[in-house]
Amino acid sequence: MAQHLREALASVNSLLTLNDSSGTSGGVQWIGLREVREKTTICHARDEKPYINEVQDSHGIMVEVLANGQFGYAASSSRDGASLRRAVERAHTQAMQASRWAIHRFSLEQRPVTTAHYSSSVQYPLSEFSAGTLNDVLISICQKLQRPKIVRTEAFVQAIETDVHFVSSNGSDAHQNFSYLTADFEATASDGSLVQSRTDGGLRGRSYQGGWEFIRDPALWSRIERVSEQAIELLSAENCPSETLPLILLPDQMMLQIHESIGHPLELDRILGDERNYAGWSFVKLEDFGKLQYGSSLMNVTFDPTVQKEYASYAWDDTGCSATREHLIENGVLKRPLGGMESQLRAGLAGVANARASSWNRAPIDRMANINLEPGTSTLDEMIASVERGIIMESNRSWSIDDFRNKFQFGCEYAQLIENGKITRTLKNPNYRGVTVPFWNNLRKVGNAETVGTYGTPHCGKGEPNQAIRVGHASPACLFDGIEVFGGGAV
Ligand SMILES: [Zn+2]
């Protein structure tokens, strides 16, 4: 699709107002065209039968215009020259209307030139599997999950192939080809009125960039047995006690903890108030950057879209800004917000390349990409051995956090009690609660690279109209001191 987008740009470039890069006359200062073609395949098997088989295709172009210091947007599913000219005119009108109430004036600095190309690293391309083969795989997973007391089995795969081409009047001409895979499976066990479920990666499954290699991975097949056995084990487990204890969180719960209590509060558009009507605000203030002791000195958090295979890796964001690894929190101190070029200008803070759109019919806004907690030095055994009485929790089951991303309460699928440095019992219905900054300041040990798990989700929601964006999170296991835990929440 490369050539026709360049031709489309050439056909609308005549609308640019030459010799008016400042835009003071109200002419068009800049035009960007972002074409997105995406194919989504969803297969879901329940109790060894195909349950959902779906293929969605999406293809269109976002037209962005800078005029009089403001951006205007108009998307088009028709890709002919006349439709795109109309879209440029609509976006221009919108920008001019917005400029009457402008607080900040943008320029070409907010739309840097990119010519970088990116492709997900893929071993077995998504196009190689037929729906029939995929259903056979999911039915096999269901069969392997089946055993006495298991009353429901499910297996799910979502495969997305995305091709993005971005061209602009100041010389951007760049491609990104993504191959995304999300997979999960679940076993539900029942005994009388007791019901317990285990999944492979908590409520959000596992998401990666790559191909079918994740389904063919022997590690996935060895996890199936564990999921099924633990669902049954939970039926006879005691409820999690209500106490204040040391708590070890494994990576598939750390993912949610990072997402909700680091990622969202550090989104710069939220801090600036843009999302207070919908996704919420943030307890973080502009003056906190460089000063706030967000967590203990063991806490190092990066924005890192450069990790191969992690779900939200890319070379440039949807404004053409080059994606680089940056520390958001270093030795516990808050350093940098998740803000793209426009938010950076508004806030007067350095940010990251994170202005992203969920599709061709949405404008880019500040999002997470891969937000990772960097590994420390402790082994999981050392963490367990250091605890006199405490709890290990894994796999998110429920979450609740306030609009400011301050007070939270999270539930997990599975927990174990630690007594005198050893795991002694399984616990069901585990939950914990806390307040973001005190919680992270209670971080006592950070697991080493061997404890790291990499996860992601396609379902991070934000923006009006809503945009579900893909994010990745990698984390080691972590030990927190003095956490309020409690049981309940399921039968
Ligand atoms: Zn989210």
Boltz pocket constraint, residues with backbone or C-beta under 6 A from the ligand:
constraints:
  - pocket:
      binder: B
      contacts: [[A, 259], [A, 264], [A, 459], [A, 460], [A, 461]]
      max_distance: 6.0
